[in-house]
Amino acid sequence: MIYTIIDVETTGQTNRITEISIFKYDGNQVIDEFTSLINPQTLIPIYITTLTGIDNAMVANAPTFEEVAQDILNITEDTVFVAHNVNFDYNVIRDEFKLLDLDFNRKKLCTVRLSRKLFPGFPSYSLGKLCKSLDINLTDRHRARGDAKATVVLFDMLLKKDETGNVFSSFLNKSSREATLPSHLPTAVFNAIPNTAGIYYFKNKVGEIIYIGKAKDLKKRVLSHFYSKTQKSLDMCRETRDIDFELAGSELLALLMEDAAIKHHYPKFNKQAKRNPKSYGIFSYQDRNGIMHLAFNPAKSCPNPIKVFYNIRECRLFLEAFCSKYELCPKYCHLQEGVAQCCHYNIKTCKGVCTNNEQPSNYNKRVQDALEIITKVEEHKVIKRKGRTSDEEAFVLIKNGVYLGYGFIDNTEQINSPADLDNFIIPQKDNLDVQQILRTHV
């Protein structure tokens, strides 16, 4: 079997190649080499120049990728593509070929994953630290030829370590996921993920959560990240060292758990779901003249809101409809401020409490009756779903339109009223994202 051991340097975020080095290796010795600077046709950021030493002047007269593409195809033809963290180098090269409307498909081997298997127990499997642990001479670090040459020596050691060839054969097996999994993710971690509904956590080398997702099938969804070629997925998988998960039992519970977890941890790769919009609560009070008011404030200032909204416009529209339907006063519903008596352009149903033409007691009775109707309609709503196992059920609890949380109950428990759920509920915060989830799935 012939291998091509490859390393590329890139422009960083845009991942255009600035240098490539390829050693063709027959299992005993290097039989060919291709090394070249590449003009990326875009500016090289300063931080990349600081890391690699490659600047814009160095590549100004270098060939473009299109000019060396055939050389790369020729030297890698009928070989196994080998690299340290192979998915990065392979995808960068494949993307360059895509820009030329050319396909690039090779079998892959990752020296990080092979090293974890054949040289277990090292504190780090980065190329620099691994070479130091194995006494491999590494010069010109972060230059393509220096890194590729050291990887040749490492690969030779791995070949000799795998005396029976079983490890290499298993990694090259078409059904094996070794070439798909992130380089630093142990296979056992991925194998432990079940094919059930839940949420999952991608963690970096210090255990920090960098991404949270949900799925009806955890293993299938996690695997899809490893096959994805988007820049976000590539960057995320390159940082992933561990994956944790929580079972949910159903998609609805997984969505609610995911939203809460994202807003608690704020992972770097979850951008869209981090928002926690301001909410507004409608409440009632009685003034010194004994007249009941309806008003709204930020929800955090309303300990027991009658109803919660996530923007002022919705809040006002509800109050307008409420005021009109139950013949209340726009002034005392705080739809008009600083007026002696109501004169709302749209609501003409006030019976005169603001002009002393209606007794406050009659007005208050109408307000109380209206509030009672609303609270009865929306008092408690319990949504049942499958539990995490066949021995339990899950539930979502909503009171007066406000999401209170979810929980899991053993099938042997006796539940006679919503109040009995208090011992099992996992309290959660209501927000706009949660309300959208509930509207969509209930």
Residue pairs with C-beta under 8 A, 6 or more apart in sequence:
1 27
1 80
2 24
2 25
2 26
2 27
2 31
2 78
2 79
2 80
3 24
3 25
3 26
3 27
3 79
3 80
3 82
3 109
3 155
4 22
4 23
4 24
4 25
4 75
4 76
4 79
4 80
4 81
4 82
4 106
5 22
5 23
5 25
5 82
5 83
5 148
5 151
5 152
5 155
6 20
6 21
6 22
6 23
6 76
6 81
6 82
6 83
6 89
6 93
6 148
7 20
7 21
7 83
7 84
7 89
7 144
7 145
7 147
7 148
7 151
8 17
8 19
8 20
8 21
8 89
8 92
8 93
8 144
9 17
9 18
9 19
9 20
9 48
9 52
9 54
9 142
9 143
9 144
10 16
10 17
10 18
10 40
10 48
10 92
11 18
11 40
11 42
11 43
11 44
11 45
11 48
12 44
12 45
12 47
12 48
13 45
13 231
14 40
14 42
15 92
15 95
15 231
16 40
16 41
16 42
16 65
16 96
17 38
17 40
17 65
17 92
17 93
17 96
18 37
18 38
18 40
18 44
18 48
18 52
18 54
18 59
19 35
19 36
19 37
19 38
19 52
19 54
19 143
19 144
19 145
20 34
20 35
20 36
20 38
20 68
20 72
20 93
20 144
21 33
21 34
21 35
21 144
21 145
21 147
21 148
21 149
22 33
22 34
22 35
22 72
22 75
22 76
22 148
23 30
23 32
23 33
23 148
23 149
23 152
24 30
24 31
24 32
24 33
24 75
24 79
25 31
25 82
25 152
25 155
25 156
27 159
30 152
32 75
34 68
34 71
34 72
34 75
35 144
35 145
35 148
36 62
36 63
36 68
37 54
37 58
37 59
37 62
37 63
38 59
38 62
38 63
38 64
38 65
38 68
39 59
39 60
39 61
39 62
39 63
39 64
40 59
40 65
41 64
43 56
44 54
44 55
44 56
44 59
48 54
49 55
49 56
51 142
52 142
52 143
53 142
53 143
54 143
65 96
65 99
65 100
66 100
69 96
69 97
69 100
69 102
72 93
73 102
73 104
76 106
79 106
80 106
80 107
80 108
80 109
80 172
81 89
81 90
81 106
81 107
81 108
81 109
82 108
82 109
82 110
82 111
82 151
82 155
83 89
83 90
83 108
83 110
83 111
83 151
84 110
84 111
84 112
84 127
84 147
84 151
84 154
84 183
85 110
85 112
85 183
85 238
86 108
86 109
86 110
86 111
86 112
86 179
86 183
87 108
87 110
87 179
87 180
87 182
87 183
87 226
87 234
87 237
87 238
88 183
88 234
88 238
90 106
90 108
91 229
91 234
93 104
94 104
94 229
95 229
97 103
97 104
98 104
107 172
107 179
108 179
109 168
109 171
109 172
109 179
110 171
110 178
110 179
110 183
111 151
111 154
111 155
111 158
112 125
112 183
112 184
113 171
113 178
113 179
113 181
113 183
113 187
114 155
114 158
114 162
114 167
114 168
114 171
115 122
115 125
115 130
115 154
115 158
116 125
116 184
116 186
117 167
118 158
118 161
118 162
118 167
119 130
119 133
119 134
119 158
119 161
122 129
122 130
122 133
123 129
124 130
125 183
125 184
127 138
127 147
127 150
127 151
127 154
128 138
128 141
130 136
130 154
131 137
131 138
131 150
131 154
132 138
134 154
134 157
136 150
136 153
136 154
136 157
137 150
137 153
138 146
138 147
138 150
139 146
139 149
140 146
140 147
141 147
159 168
162 168
170 176
170 178
171 178
171 179
177 187
177 190
177 223
177 226
178 187
180 223
180 226
180 227
181 187
181 190
181 226
182 226
182 237
182 238
182 240
182 241
183 238
184 205
184 240
184 241
185 240
185 241
185 242
185 243
189 242
189 243
190 219
190 222
190 223
190 243
193 200
193 218
193 219
193 222
193 243
193 245
194 218
194 219
194 245
194 247
195 217
195 218
195 219
195 220
196 217
196 218
196 247
196 249
196 388
197 214
197 215
197 216
197 217
197 218
197 247
197 248
197 249
197 250
197 251
197 253
197 254
198 214
198 215
198 218
198 245
198 246
198 247
198 248
198 254
198 257
198 388
199 212
199 213
199 214
199 215
199 245
199 246
199 248
199 254
199 257
199 258
199 261
200 212
200 213
200 214
200 215
200 218
200 221
200 222
200 243
200 244
200 245
201 209
201 211
201 212
201 243
201 244
201 245
201 261
202 209
202 210
202 211
202 212
202 213
202 225
202 236
202 239
202 240
202 242
202 243
202 267
202 269
203 209
203 210
203 240
203 241
203 242
203 243
203 244
204 210
204 239
204 240
204 241
205 239
205 241
207 242
209 265
209 267
210 236
210 239
210 240
210 267
210 268
210 269
211 236
211 267
211 268
211 269
211 270
212 258
212 261
212 262
212 265
212 267
212 270
213 221
213 222
213 225
213 258
214 221
214 248
214 251
214 254
214 255
214 257
214 258
215 221
215 222
215 254
216 251
216 254
218 245
222 243
225 233
225 236
225 237
226 233
226 237
228 234
232 269
235 269
236 269
246 257
247 388
248 254
248 257
248 388
248 394
249 385
249 386
249 387
249 388
249 389
249 392
249 394
249 408
250 385
250 386
250 394
251 441
252 383
252 385
252 396
252 437
252 441
252 442
253 385
253 394
253 396
253 406
255 437
255 441
256 396
256 403
256 406
256 428
256 434
256 437
257 406
258 273
259 273
259 431
259 433
259 434
259 437
260 428
260 429
262 270
262 273
262 274
263 273
263 274
263 276
263 429
263 431
266 274
273 433
275 433
276 431
277 310
277 311
277 431
277 432
278 298
278 299
278 310
279 298
279 299
279 308
279 309
279 310
279 430
279 431
279 432
280 296
280 297
280 298
280 299
280 308
280 309
280 310
280 311
280 312
280 315
281 296
281 297
281 298
281 299
281 301
281 302
281 305
281 306
281 307
281 308
281 309
282 294
282 295
282 296
282 302
282 305
282 306
282 307
282 308
282 309
282 315
282 318
282 319
283 294
283 295
283 296
283 297
283 302
283 304
283 305
283 306
284 292
284 293
284 294
284 295
284 306
284 367
284 371
285 292
285 293
285 295
286 292
286 293
286 364
287 293
289 360
290 360
290 361
290 364
291 332
291 353
291 360
291 363
291 364
292 332
292 363
292 364
292 367
292 368
293 332
293 333
293 334
294 306
294 319
294 322
294 323
294 328
294 332
294 333
294 334
294 367
295 333
295 334
296 302
296 309
296 312
296 315
296 316
296 319
296 334
299 305
299 308
305 400
305 402
306 371
306 374
306 375
306 400
307 318
307 374
307 378
307 400
307 401
308 401
308 402
308 430
309 315
309 318
310 431
310 432
310 435
316 335
319 333
319 334
319 335
320 330
320 333
320 335
320 346
320 347
322 328
322 333
322 370
322 374
323 329
323 330
323 333
323 335
323 347
323 349
324 346
324 347
324 349
325 370
326 366
326 367
326 369
326 370
327 349
327 350
327 351
327 366
328 349
328 350
328 363
328 366
328 367
328 370
329 342
329 350
329 351
329 353
329 354
329 363
330 336
330 342
330 344
330 347
330 350
331 339
331 341
331 342
331 350
331 354
332 353
332 354
332 363
335 344
335 347
336 342
336 343
336 344
340 354
341 354
341 355
342 350
342 354
344 350
351 357
351 358
351 362
351 363
352 358
353 359
353 360
353 362
353 363
374 400
375 400
378 398
378 399
378 400
378 401
379 399
379 400
380 397
380 398
380 399
380 418
381 397
381 398
381 399
382 395
382 396
382 397
382 398
382 418
382 421
383 395
383 396
383 397
383 398
383 438
383 442
384 393
384 394
384 395
385 393
385 394
385 395
385 396
386 393
386 394
387 393
387 394
387 408
387 409
388 394
388 408
391 410
391 411
392 408
392 409
392 410
392 411
393 408
393 409
393 411
394 406
394 407
394 408
394 409
395 406
395 407
395 408
395 409
395 421
395 424
396 403
396 405
396 406
396 438
397 403
397 404
397 405
397 406
397 407
397 418
397 421
397 425
398 404
398 438
399 418
402 430
403 428
403 430
403 434
403 435
403 438
404 425
404 427
404 428
404 430
405 425
405 426
405 427
405 428
406 425
406 426
406 428
407 421
407 424
407 425
407 426
408 424
409 415
409 421
409 424
413 424
414 420
415 421
428 434
